[in-house]
């Protein structure tokens, strides 16, 4: 296993907070409505959406490393 780059990990984590914050700060009404819609969905739908998002994220990371 390659060496884990902690600095890169912390930067990526920070970037995810920045991107999340842009949505919450810039479009609070839209995010609030999206959360309300998500609360109406069943757990299987939410879980499937999470898995798809996870796989897309892994795919993007793999593409960048190639």
C-alpha positions, 0 to 999 in steps of 0.5 A: 500500500502506498503512503497515505498523504494526510495533507491531501486527505485534509485538503480534500475534506476541506474542499468537500466542506467548501462545496457543501457550504456554497450550496447551503449559503447560496441556495438555502431554500433549495437545499431545505426543499431537497432535504424535505423531499429526501425525508419523504423517501423510503430508506431503500431509495435513500440507501440506493442513492447513497450507493450510487453517489459513493460509486460515482465518487470512487469512479471519479477518484480512479479516473483521476489517478489513471 
